[in-house]
Amino acid sequence: MPEMDGLMCVKAIRQLVELHPDDIKMPFICCVTAYQQPNFKTKALANGMDSLVHKPVFKDQLQQVLIKAGIKL
């Protein structure tokens, strides 16, 4: 994304939902990334991500995220 990265985007989404709580349901946001810096998961969660999965994504990881999001499999 040329104008904002994923962390900036999730912050913007969270702020938008907070401004319109009656119109927009808070989404479950999972970061899927190849970025491997040691503290990135902590930073992503602190910035509003609900979950984080590193690439390559495996079936069991995806299932865990979907369950955490409340999606029945």
C-alpha positions as CSV (number, residue, x, y, z in Angstrom):
1,M,0.0,0.0,0.0
2,P,1.7,3.2,-1.1
3,E,0.1,5.6,1.3
4,M,0.0,3.5,4.5
5,D,1.3,0.3,5.8
6,G,-0.8,-2.5,7.5
7,L,-0.3,-1.1,11.0
8,M,-1.5,2.4,9.9
9,C,-4.4,0.8,8.1
10,V,-5.6,-1.2,11.1
11,K,-5.4,1.9,13.3
12,A,-7.5,3.8,10.7
13,I,-10.1,1.0,10.6
14,R,-10.4,0.8,14.4
15,Q,-10.8,4.6,14.6
16,L,-13.5,4.6,11.9
17,V,-15.5,1.9,13.7
18,E,-15.2,3.8,17.0
19,L,-16.6,6.9,15.4
20,H,-19.6,4.9,14.0
21,P,-20.3,2.2,16.5
22,D,-24.0,1.9,15.5
23,D,-23.2,1.6,11.8
24,I,-20.1,-0.5,11.6
25,K,-19.3,-3.8,13.5
26,M,-15.7,-4.1,14.7
27,P,-14.0,-6.5,12.3
28,F,-11.6,-9.3,13.3
29,I,-8.3,-8.3,11.7
30,C,-5.5,-10.9,11.1
31,C,-2.1,-9.8,9.9
32,V,-0.6,-12.3,7.4
33,T,3.0,-11.3,6.8
34,A,6.5,-12.5,5.7
35,Y,8.0,-9.8,8.0
36,Q,10.1,-11.7,10.6
37,Q,11.4,-9.0,13.0
38,P,11.5,-10.3,16.6
39,N,9.0,-7.8,18.1
40,F,6.7,-7.4,15.2
41,K,3.9,-9.6,16.6
42,T,3.8,-7.6,19.8
43,K,3.8,-4.3,17.8
44,A,1.0,-5.6,15.5
45,L,-1.2,-6.7,18.3
46,A,-0.5,-3.4,20.2
47,N,-1.6,-1.5,17.1
48,G,-5.0,-3.2,16.8
49,M,-4.4,-6.5,15.0
50,D,-6.4,-9.4,16.5
51,S,-4.0,-12.0,15.3
52,L,-0.8,-12.5,13.3
53,V,0.3,-15.4,11.1
54,H,3.7,-15.6,9.4
55,K,4.0,-16.8,5.8
56,P,4.0,-19.5,4.7
57,V,0.6,-20.1,6.2
58,F,-0.3,-23.6,7.1
59,K,-3.7,-25.1,7.4
60,D,-3.6,-25.6,11.2
61,Q,-2.5,-21.9,11.7
62,L,-5.4,-20.7,9.6
63,Q,-7.9,-22.9,11.4
64,Q,-6.7,-21.5,14.8
65,V,-7.2,-17.9,13.5
66,L,-10.6,-18.7,12.2
67,I,-11.7,-20.3,15.5
68,K,-10.3,-17.3,17.4
69,A,-12.4,-15.1,15.0
70,G,-15.5,-17.0,16.0
71,I,-15.9,-18.8,12.7
72,K,-17.2,-22.3,13.1
73,L,-15.4,-24.9,11.0
